[in-house]
Amino acid sequence: MAMRNLVSTYGMRVFTDEGDYFGEIEEALVSGSKIASWKISASSNSVLQKLVKNAKGVIVPHQLVKSIADIMIISNAALPKGNQ
């Protein structure tokens, strides 16, 4: 896997592994020298905005990230529960 500058991921579109548009990367949260989680903003027309309503976004643990290239793909398990 190629190395990527974290700043280049900011604003990147995020999709679930089922193809739903989830939002955009706002920030990477680092613990020590490793990425711990990602702050994803709830963009308009995203499945995340429909689920969290008034919240601005969610924190997604890095373990739920499946791929990062031109877009980020996360596990569908990252979808907030209880608001559905």
Summary of the structure (lengths in Angstrom):
residues: 84
radius of gyration: 12.1
end to end distance: 35.1
largest distance: 36.5
contacts: 216
relative contact order: 0.25
helix: 19%
strand: 42%
